[in-house]
């Protein structure tokens, strides 16, 4: 199977969020949840797909597009590849299987992605394992033709793939691994604030970015990354459905979408407003079983 974008600008940029926001604002949360009841099993189906699944990714890949690409067996990044999990910036959380794949990136790269929402370009994505190959964007058409031939997928991709070049994030890898360790967002911010070395300016920028995000979402995201490392893929998807089943009845998702997508004032009023105000019991509530409403994967 070959999957690619319908347009040129993006593979996927999360265009489903506005419609979900409108449903929730109208009190139609149960209808909203049917979206994820369909989406998460699709992610699992792709993960288990027994044949080669080739995602050709050029441009922005966020939101649901991550779920229909990153779980495939072959993930090909073009020159314009730009991956991010920016969900904590809209009061949501890294989903579509991020609980599985973010903890399995090298070191603390997944933690950094989850808490900052910053982007990975082509070389970074190949280094992190988000992408398996780099193929020049202008060769995608020829690659599709070749993949439809009689040569194996692996051999075809090997013939088209090129080195992605130096990964920009390699310059901060050791710093990320050191500063983004631990189980408390507050401690990560303290280390970022205290950084005095060559990466002081980079650390200050990361801390400032994190402080713009939903405090509740940040704590949920960090818990996901830490716990998901020891969970099966099925457990990860079940927990993501537990989280989203609480998020849709909360406040921050609607406030975040309002601030970033609807009104675009970029001034969300989070509740709770600070990390200190987020009770551990509130984080745990998002991971609690749903009883008869649990997601059951086929």
N, C-alpha and C positions, 0 to 999 in steps of 0.2 A: 504494500500500500504506500502511496506517495501523497503527502499532504503539503500544500503550500497556500499562501495567501491569495485572495482574490484580487487585491490591489497592490500597489507598489510601495506605499508609504509605511505600512505596518503589517506584520503577521497577525497581530491582535493587540488592541490597546484598551480592552476592558469596556467596550461600548454597551455592555449589558447592565452596567451599574445604574444608570439613570432610570431605566425601566423598573428595576427592583426597588429603587428609592421611592418612586411614585407609588408602587404597590404598598410598601410599608407605611408610607405617610397616610394612605387611605385605610389603614388597619387591616390589610389583606396579607398578614404574615404567613398564614397557612398556604396561600397561593405562592408566595415567595419561596417557601421551602420546597415546593415541588420542583423548582429550578435546580436546586442542589441535589435533590433526590434523583434527578436524571443525570446531572453533571458528574457527580462523584462515581457512580457506577461506570460511566463512560471512561473516566480516568483509569479506573481499575481494569476495565476491558482492554484498554490500550496497553497498560502495563503487562498484562498476561498474554497479549496477542501472540500466537504461536509462529506467525510468519514475519518477515522483515517489515518494519513500519518506519518509513523514511519521512522525516519532517524537514522540509526545506525552509529555513527561517531567515528572512532578510527584513531588516527594519525592526520596529519596536515589537517586542513580545512580552506582554503582561497579561494579568487576569486569566480568563478562560483559555487564551491561546497558549499559555504555559502548560496547562493541563492536557492539551491535545498535541503537545510536541515533546515535552521533556521526558515523558514516560515511554516514548517510542524507542525502538532498538537502535535507530540511527538518527542522529540529530545534527543536521548540516547547517552551519552558520555561514551566511554570506558576509559581504564586506560591511553592510549597514546594520548588522545584527546589534540589537540593544535590548538586553534582558534586565528586568527589575521586578521586585516584589514590593510595591509601594503601599500595600494595604493599610499598614498602621497609620499612614497619613490621612486616611479617610475613616478612621475609627473601626476598621475591619481587622482582618488577620490574614497571614499568608496561608492560603488554602490550595485547592486543586492538587493535593499531594505534597505540598511544601513541607509538611511535618515529616515526610519521608526523605525527600531529596536534599533539603537544606542541611540537615545534620550530617549528610554523607558527602558533602563537599570538603576539601582539605582544610584542616585546622578549624579556625573560627570564621571562615568566609561566609558560611551560611548564617551565622549569628549576625555578622555585619550587614549582610543583605536584608535580613528580617527586620533589624532595628532602624536602619537608615533609609532603606528603600533605594539606595544608590544603584547605579547601573553597571552591568558588566558588558563590555564590548566583546568583539569576536575572540581575541586572543585570551582574554580573561575567562570567557565561557569555556573554551577548550581546556584551559588549564584546570578549571574548577570541575570539569566533567559535565557541565550543563549541556555543552555541545560535544559531539564525538568527532566531527570533521569540520574543516574550513574549506569551502569551495568559493571561488570568485563569483560574485553576483552575476556577472555577464556570461557565466558558463552554466547557469541553472537550466536554461532551455536545452542545451546539449546534454546535460546530465540526466534530465528527465527522459530524453530519447534513449540514452544509453541504458538507463535502469529498466526500460521496457524491452530490452534485448535479451539475449541468451546468456550473457555473462553474469556471474553471481553479483549480488549487491555489494558484498565486501570488496570484491576485486574491482568493480566499477568505481566505487567511492575511493578506493586506494589510488586509482588511476587519475581521478579528478582532484583529489585533495592536495592542498598546498600548506606549508607551514604557516601558522597564523601570525608569526612574528612574536616579539617580546610582549608579554602580558603586563600592562601598566600596573596592575595591582600587585605584581611581584615586589615592587618597591616598598609596599606597605605590609606585605604578608606577615613578617615577623612581628610587626607592631600590632596588626590586627589580632594575631594569635595571642599576644600578651595582654592587650587591653580589653578584648572582648570575651575573655574567659569568665567563668563564674555563673552563679545562678540568680544574681540580683542586678537589675538594670541600674539601680542607684550606684552600685559599686563600679560598674562599667563606666558610668558618667564621671565618677570620682577619678578613676584612672585616666580617662581622657583629659579631664581638666588639669590633672597634675603632670601631664606629659611635658617634658622640658627638652627633649632631644631634637634631632633633625626633623622629626615628624610632628613637632609641636603645633604648627599651623594646621596641618592635616587633621590632627586630633581635635583641635578646637572647632574646626568646621564640622566634624562628625558629631561632636557633642551638641553643637548648636542645631544641627539637623534633627537629632533625636529629640531634643526638647520641644520641637514643634509638633510631635506626634501625640496621638492619644495615649495617655498614661496607662489606661486599662489595656489597650491593644498591645502596647509594648510589653507589658508583663505577661500577657497571654502568649505573645509571639516567642518570648524567651523560654517560657515553659514548654511550648511546642518543640522548639529546637532541642532542648535538653532531653525531653522525654521520648521524642520520636526516634532518637538514635537507638533505643532499645526495643522499639515496637516493630511489629510486622507492618507491611504495607496496608493490610486490611485494618489493623488496629488504628493506624494513622488516619485512614479515611473515616472510620467510625467516630474517632474523636473530633475530627474536623466538623462532622455533621452535628455532633453534640455542641460544639462551640457556636456554629452558625445558628443553631436553634435557639440559643440565648441572645446572640448578637442582634437578631432581627427584632427582638422585643426591648432592646436597650435604647440608649440615647445617642451614643457617639457615632454610630454609622450614619445616621441621618444628618447629624450636625457636620460630620466630615464631608459627606457628599454635597451638602448645601454649600459649605465654604469653598470647596475645591472645584466642583463641577457645575452647580446651579448658580449661586450668586457670584462665585469666583472672587470673593473678598479675601480668601486665604487667611481668615481670622476665626478659626473654629473655637467654640467655647466648650471645652471638654468637661465631662462629669464622670468621675472625679477629675478635678483640675490639675492635681499633682500626683506624682508617683507615691508620695507619702500617704496620700488619701486613699490609695487603692488597697483595700483589705485583702489579705491572702485568701480569706474565705470566698471573696468575690471571684478571684481567679479560679479557685478550685471548683466553684459552682459551674463554670463553663465547661469543665471536663467531666462533670458528673453524668452517670447513666441516664438515658431517656426512657427506660422501661419499654413500653409497647411501641414507642415512636423511634426506637433505634434504627439506624441505617443498616440494612441487611444487604450485603453484596451478593449477587448471583454467583 
